[in-house]
Amino acid sequence: MQTKKIIFCKRCLYTNLHPFSITFNEEGICSGCLIHEEKNNLDWKLRLQKLKKIVKSYKSKSRKNYDCIVPVTGANDSHFIVHIVKNILGMNPLLVNYNKYFNTPIGISNLANLRLKFDLDILFKNINMNSVKKITKFTLLEHQNIYWPILAGHTVFPLEVAVNYKIPLIIWGAHQGLEQVGMFSHEHEVEMSRRYRENHDLFGMEAQDLITIDSDLTEEDISQYVYPDDKSIDEIGIRGIYLGNYIRWDPTSQHQLMIKKYGYKSCQLPRTFDTYDHVDCYNYMNLHDILKLSKRGYSKITDHVCREIRHKRLTREQGIELVNFYEHKKPENLDKFCDWLEIDANSLALVLNKSKNKNYWIQEDINKFKFTGPSAHFKNTKNNEINNNIKDILDKEFIKNRNINLNKKNEEYILFGKGVGELYE
């Protein structure tokens, strides 16, 4: 049973149960929608000039060193971020990529395309897979979380490179807390911090917290996920800035531009209409998303719908229809995950049952649960199809130019791709 009354935003579909401490004004509008309004009011030309002034001091005077570090993947906004950093800001970035090991062929192809089209150097981090599996198994069983090592690696590797190469500036895309719930104003110009990483990116668990009496993890297993100490960071003056504070952030239009300019590859995913985010991972919009729904009472489709409502490409009613259609679709590729982690399907099913938060699920029988989360309060909560008007909008805005496996069938995880794009055309 719900222990807290659900309050929905009057504009989007976020509720007061959002884990990022969302707030509401007297009119019932959430802080995320209110901060989004800044995008229509700020002088973005002036903010871009401010950004150019900030990064100017970091440019290598001898041009023999890199100007900054840019963390990249084979999806999300990586193409757009690199485009801005190199072509708009005129910087020479060093790209860094943490290998998530759940790689899809289309993701590896996009990563190769990124390196080749922009003609930049890229460093890869490939952590001992046995350690990665041990950590994933532990976080799955104890915290019903498979993405901790990916998020930890993606956020710590750029800092390691910054320390080792003495490159003080790291450039990220948008701040998730700002974009989703208006945690900050764009004008606050908040920067990446150890505290935000731990509390939100890592769900409150630092690497050292994984070593417990119940785990078989060792210092050696977690060593590659430990954040550099403050002394090392301060000596070099490392800072991480978000482009979204200085550039009007719109992932949908940005991906459309990257398809047109650089041939970014997109595809249909099983549990959302968004064909751009997370196409590089077999598990993000599958097992990871189901675990999010189980624990948090909502899934990524709600994030995507709220974003599109705010950008006025969808109405609130259309958003409800899409959440009803996608939220309880069965995840795919669970067999790939079980094979990789060397567990059986029954063990995974037990973990999925364990992950059901009693605030959002009522157990009616063995392996049978009734969902009582936010979307259960919508009318017509079970949609078998999407109406044609919404389909027309989605077909226009969300381009599908590839299959996730490209031309390969029954593809397993690509554990590492060396960046030869032609292999995955």
C-alpha positions in Angstrom: 0.0 0.0 0.0 1.1 3.6 -0.7 2.5 5.2 2.5 2.4 8.7 0.9 -0.2 10.3 -1.2 0.7 10.6 -4.9 0.8 14.2 -6.2 1.2 14.5 -10.0 2.6 17.6 -11.7 -0.1 19.5 -13.6 2.1 19.7 -16.7 4.3 16.6 -16.9 3.9 13.1 -15.3 6.5 13.3 -12.5 5.2 12.9 -9.0 6.2 13.8 -5.5 7.7 10.3 -5.2 10.5 11.1 -7.6 13.8 10.1 -5.9 15.5 13.4 -6.7 13.5 15.4 -4.2 11.2 17.2 -6.6 9.1 20.1 -5.4 5.8 21.8 -6.4 4.6 25.3 -6.5 1.1 26.5 -5.4 -0.3 25.8 -8.9 0.9 22.2 -8.7 3.7 22.7 -11.3 6.9 20.7 -10.5 10.3 22.2 -10.1 11.5 20.4 -13.2 8.9 22.1 -15.4 9.6 25.5 -13.8 13.3 25.3 -14.4 12.7 24.1 -17.9 11.0 27.4 -18.6 14.4 29.0 -18.3 15.3 27.5 -21.6 12.8 29.8 -23.2 13.9 32.9 -21.3 17.7 32.8 -21.0 20.0 34.6 -23.5 21.7 31.5 -24.9 24.0 33.5 -27.2 25.3 35.3 -24.1 25.7 32.1 -22.2 27.6 30.5 -25.1 30.0 33.5 -25.0 30.4 33.0 -21.3 31.3 29.3 -21.9 33.8 30.3 -24.5 35.4 32.6 -22.1 35.6 29.9 -19.4 37.2 27.3 -21.7 39.7 29.7 -23.3 41.9 29.7 -20.3 42.2 25.9 -20.5 43.4 25.7 -24.1 47.0 24.4 -24.3 49.2 27.3 -25.3 51.8 25.0 -26.9 49.0 22.9 -28.5 51.1 19.9 -27.4 48.6 18.8 -24.7 44.9 18.1 -24.8 42.7 21.0 -23.8 40.1 19.0 -21.9 38.6 15.5 -21.4 35.3 14.4 -22.7 33.7 11.2 -21.4 31.9 9.4 -24.3 29.8 6.4 -25.1 28.2 4.9 -28.2 24.9 6.6 -27.5 23.3 9.4 -25.4 24.6 12.9 -26.4 28.2 12.0 -27.0 28.3 13.0 -30.7 26.7 16.4 -29.8 29.0 17.0 -26.9 32.1 16.3 -29.0 30.7 18.4 -31.8 30.2 21.4 -29.5 33.6 21.0 -27.8 35.6 20.6 -31.0 33.7 22.6 -33.6 32.0 25.4 -31.6 34.5 25.8 -28.8 37.6 25.1 -30.9 39.1 22.7 -28.3 41.3 19.6 -28.7 39.7 17.1 -26.4 40.9 13.7 -25.3 37.9 11.3 -25.4 37.6 8.7 -22.7 35.3 5.6 -22.7 34.6 3.2 -19.9 33.7 -0.2 -21.3 30.3 -1.3 -19.9 30.6 -4.8 -21.4 26.9 -4.9 -22.3 27.8 -3.3 -25.7 25.5 -3.6 -28.7 26.8 -3.7 -32.3 25.1 -0.3 -33.0 26.8 1.2 -29.9 30.2 0.0 -31.0 29.6 1.4 -34.5 28.6 4.8 -33.1 31.7 4.9 -30.9 33.8 4.1 -33.9 32.0 6.7 -35.9 32.6 9.3 -33.2 36.4 8.7 -33.2 36.7 8.6 -37.0 34.4 11.5 -37.9 35.9 13.9 -35.4 39.5 12.5 -35.8 40.3 12.5 -32.1 42.2 10.4 -29.7 40.3 8.1 -27.4 41.3 6.2 -24.3 39.4 3.0 -23.3 39.1 1.6 -19.8 38.6 -2.2 -19.7 38.4 -3.4 -16.2 39.1 -7.1 -15.3 35.9 -8.8 -16.3 36.0 -11.2 -13.3 35.9 -8.2 -11.0 33.1 -6.5 -12.9 31.0 -9.7 -12.7 31.7 -10.1 -9.0 30.6 -6.5 -8.4 27.6 -6.8 -10.7 26.5 -10.0 -9.0 26.8 -8.4 -5.6 24.9 -5.2 -6.4 22.2 -7.2 -8.2 21.7 -9.6 -5.2 22.0 -7.0 -2.4 20.7 -3.8 -4.1 18.9 -5.1 -7.2 21.1 -2.9 -9.3 23.2 -4.0 -12.3 24.4 -0.5 -13.4 26.5 0.5 -10.4 29.9 -0.5 -11.9 29.0 1.2 -15.2 28.0 4.5 -13.6 30.9 4.3 -11.2 33.4 3.6 -14.0 32.0 6.2 -16.3 32.3 8.9 -13.6 35.7 7.9 -12.1 37.7 7.1 -15.2 37.7 10.8 -16.5 39.0 11.9 -13.1 41.8 9.3 -13.2 42.8 10.5 -16.7 42.7 14.1 -15.6 45.0 13.4 -12.7 47.4 11.3 -14.7 47.6 13.6 -17.7 47.3 16.8 -15.7 44.3 18.0 -17.7 42.1 20.1 -15.4 38.9 20.5 -17.4 36.3 17.7 -17.9 33.3 18.6 -20.1 30.0 16.7 -19.5 26.7 17.1 -21.3 23.6 18.0 -19.2 23.0 17.7 -15.5 20.4 15.0 -14.9 19.1 16.5 -11.7 18.6 19.9 -13.3 17.0 18.5 -16.5 14.6 16.1 -14.7 13.5 17.8 -11.4 15.0 21.3 -11.5 17.5 20.6 -8.7 19.4 23.7 -9.8 18.9 26.7 -12.1 21.0 26.9 -15.3 22.3 30.2 -13.9 23.7 28.4 -10.8 26.2 26.8 -13.3 26.6 23.8 -11.0 29.6 21.6 -11.7 30.3 17.9 -11.3 31.0 17.0 -7.7 32.0 14.0 -5.6 28.9 14.4 -3.5 26.4 14.5 -6.4 28.1 11.4 -7.9 27.8 9.4 -4.8 24.2 10.5 -3.8 22.7 10.3 -7.3 24.9 8.6 -9.9 25.9 5.8 -7.5 22.7 5.5 -5.4 24.6 6.4 -2.2 27.2 3.7 -2.5 30.9 4.5 -3.0 33.3 1.7 -4.0 34.5 1.1 -0.4 30.9 0.5 0.7 30.8 -2.7 -1.4 33.2 -4.5 0.8 31.1 -6.0 3.5 30.9 -9.2 5.6 28.4 -10.6 3.1 30.5 -10.0 0.0 33.5 -11.7 -1.5 34.8 -8.5 -3.0 38.3 -7.4 -2.3 40.2 -4.1 -2.4 41.7 -5.3 -5.7 38.2 -5.7 -7.2 37.0 -2.2 -6.3 40.3 -0.3 -6.7 39.4 0.9 -10.3 36.2 2.5 -9.0 37.7 4.6 -6.2 37.4 8.3 -6.7 40.7 10.2 -6.7 41.4 12.0 -3.4 40.7 15.6 -2.9 44.4 16.5 -2.7 45.1 15.1 -6.2 42.1 16.9 -7.6 42.9 20.2 -5.9 46.6 20.2 -7.0 45.6 20.1 -10.6 42.5 22.2 -10.2 40.2 19.7 -11.8 36.7 20.8 -12.5 33.8 19.3 -14.4 31.4 21.6 -16.3 28.1 20.8 -17.8 27.3 22.1 -21.4 23.6 22.2 -20.5 24.2 25.2 -18.4 25.4 27.2 -21.4 23.6 25.6 -24.4 19.9 25.1 -24.7 19.7 21.4 -24.1 17.3 19.3 -26.3 18.4 15.7 -26.8 15.8 14.9 -29.5 16.7 17.8 -31.8 20.4 17.3 -31.0 20.3 13.6 -32.1 18.4 14.6 -35.3 21.3 17.0 -36.1 23.9 14.4 -35.3 22.2 11.9 -37.7 22.2 14.5 -40.4 25.8 15.8 -39.9 27.7 12.6 -38.8 25.5 9.6 -39.5 24.6 8.7 -35.9 22.9 5.3 -35.8 19.5 5.0 -34.0 17.1 2.1 -33.5 13.9 1.0 -31.9 14.2 -0.1 -28.2 11.7 -2.3 -26.5 10.4 -0.2 -23.6 10.4 3.4 -25.0 9.7 5.4 -28.1 13.1 7.1 -27.8 15.4 5.7 -30.5 18.5 7.7 -29.5 19.3 7.2 -25.8 21.0 4.0 -24.7 21.1 2.2 -28.0 24.6 1.1 -27.1 23.5 -1.2 -24.2 21.5 -4.4 -24.3 20.4 -4.0 -20.7 19.7 -0.3 -19.9 16.2 -0.3 -21.5 15.6 -3.9 -20.5 16.7 -5.4 -17.2 17.9 -2.1 -15.7 14.6 -0.4 -16.6 12.5 -3.2 -15.1 14.5 -2.9 -11.9 13.9 0.8 -11.9 10.1 0.3 -12.2 10.2 -2.3 -9.5 12.1 -0.1 -7.0 11.0 3.4 -8.0 7.5 2.9 -9.3 8.2 4.4 -12.7 10.6 3.7 -15.6 12.5 5.5 -18.3 9.4 6.0 -20.5 8.2 8.5 -17.9 11.5 10.4 -18.1 11.3 10.5 -21.9 7.6 11.5 -21.9 8.2 14.3 -19.4 11.0 15.6 -21.5 8.9 15.6 -24.7 6.0 17.3 -22.9 8.2 20.1 -21.7 9.5 20.6 -25.2 5.9 20.7 -26.4 6.3 17.8 -28.8 3.7 15.7 -26.9 0.7 16.7 -24.8 0.2 15.4 -21.3 -2.6 13.1 -22.5 -0.4 11.6 -25.2 2.3 11.1 -22.6 -0.1 9.1 -20.4 -1.0 6.9 -23.4 2.7 6.2 -24.1 3.4 5.3 -20.5 0.4 3.0 -20.5 1.7 1.3 -23.7 5.4 0.9 -22.8 5.8 0.7 -19.0 4.9 -3.0 -18.5 6.3 -4.4 -21.7 8.5 -7.5 -21.0 12.2 -6.8 -21.1 14.3 -8.5 -23.8 17.8 -10.1 -23.8 17.6 -11.5 -20.2 19.2 -14.7 -21.5 22.2 -12.7 -22.6 22.6 -11.2 -19.2 22.2 -14.6 -17.4 24.8 -16.2 -19.7 27.2 -13.4 -19.1 26.8 -13.3 -15.3 26.7 -17.1 -15.2 23.4 -17.4 -13.3 20.2 -19.2 -14.3 16.9 -17.6 -15.2 15.2 -18.8 -12.0 17.8 -17.0 -9.9 17.2 -13.8 -11.8 13.4 -14.2 -11.4 13.8 -14.4 -7.7 15.9 -11.2 -7.6 13.2 -9.4 -9.7 10.6 -10.5 -7.2 12.8 -9.3 -4.4 13.1 -5.9 -6.0 9.4 -5.2 -5.9 9.0 -2.2 -3.6 5.9 -2.7 -1.4 5.0 1.0 -1.9 4.3 0.2 -5.5 3.5 -3.5 -5.6 1.0 -5.8 -3.8 1.9 -9.5 -3.9 -1.2 -11.5 -4.7 0.4 -14.9 -5.1 3.7 -16.6 -5.8 5.3 -14.7 -8.7 2.1 -12.6 -9.1 2.2 -8.9 -8.2 -0.3 -6.0 -8.6 1.2 -2.7 -9.6 0.0 0.3 -7.6 2.6 2.9 -8.6 1.9 6.3 -10.2 0.8 5.1 -13.6 -1.8 2.7 -12.0 -3.7 5.9 -11.3 -4.1 6.8 -15.0 -7.2 6.0 -16.9 -7.0 3.2 -19.4 -3.8 1.9 -17.9 -3.5 -0.9 -20.4 -3.0 0.2 -24.0 -2.4 -2.5 -26.7 -1.6 0.0 -29.4 -0.7 3.7 -29.9 -3.1 5.9 -31.8 -2.1 7.1 -35.3 -1.7 10.7 -34.3 0.9 9.9 -31.8 2.6 7.4 -34.2 2.9 10.2 -36.7 4.6 12.5 -34.1 7.0 9.7 -33.0 7.9 8.7 -36.6 8.8 12.3 -37.4 10.8 13.0 -34.3 12.5 9.7 -33.5 14.3 8.3 -36.5 15.0 4.6 -36.7 17.8 4.1 -39.2 19.3 0.8 -38.0 18.6 -2.4 -36.1 20.3 -2.7 -32.8 22.3 -5.7 -34.1 22.9 -4.0 -37.5 23.2 -6.8 -40.0 24.1 -9.5 -37.4 21.7 -12.1 -35.9 21.6 -13.4 -32.4 24.5 -11.1 -31.4 26.0 -11.5 -28.0 27.6 -8.7 -26.0 30.5 -7.1 -27.8 33.0 -7.2 -25.0 35.3 -4.7 -26.8 35.3 -3.0 -30.1 38.5 -1.5 -31.5 36.7 1.2 -33.5 36.6 -0.2 -37.0 33.2 1.2 -38.1 33.1 -0.7 -41.4 32.8 -4.0 -39.5 29.4 -2.9 -38.2 27.8 -1.2 -41.1 
